[in-house]
Amino acid sequence: MKVMYVSAKLVSWFAILAPALLSAAISLGQDVVSNEFDSFPEASGWERATFCAPTRELANGVLLEEVEVGCGGPPGGHRDTYSRDIAEFAGVTKFFFEWRVQTTGERSEILGVAPCSFVTADLYGVNYHFTIANDQMRLIRDNFLPIVFVDIEPEMPHTHRLELRGPDYWWFIDGEIVDAGIAEGPYPTPTAVISWRTRAWYLPNTTWWSYIRYGHIPDDASADYDSDFGVTLIDHYFVVDCLTKDGPGIYGGPEEDAGPGCRFADFNDDSDVDLLDFAQFQNAFGSQ
């Protein structure tokens, strides 16, 4: 994975559990929220804003969006944006955002804040702006801080995770740290907002969103994914998710690096999640 840093000073800001147990967006003990896309995002509290009526559909827990150039462009075309405030998490000192996405959009679209983006920001100047193409990602935090470009493997979904722990941040792609440093300030705050979008700039694209998750970071080997101090069926869902993942670019699963998102299920601290860990989860199930 190739990481590049570029000055941002002149960059424009324009620029195995039944699914029924999880709704489209679930509040897990009010400490973790997960949007699993078994219904459209606005059905679970996301505010939607569109331009030029992009095409979208749901299939097997994935939100598929197709955007075209038009309606006065290029530059610019279809776009589909979802946002919500996360003020209820203000003051949390161990926080994560995680999302899984794949897009056909080319890296040339990144300068037009396309083909897809994930942004979390507030009115106090704290900003994490990720722009994602088929084979590259970009992170902008401040016009006076370096832009970070990361090359990613094309034509496959990737799991992206931002962890905020006190004064520091870590950015993971498929469980691997690609950037880390000192945060611009505490986050989330009372004015914190999260937003994600699919957009065409000069070229059309198709983008698949698998999930959006955020909330309090669960303790390692706690079995308590939702950080609600209990081990329940909700936690079981995410343990199974970690247990069954397999293949390149997907963390979790036997003999695969558990990655930051599955550390809560790695009981024996051997870096993977397997049946030995699941047996210990069963012992913890129902505890408070």
Order of alpha helices (4+ residues) and beta strands (2+ residues): beta-beta-beta-beta-beta-beta-beta-beta-beta-beta-beta-beta-beta-beta-beta-beta-beta-alpha-alpha
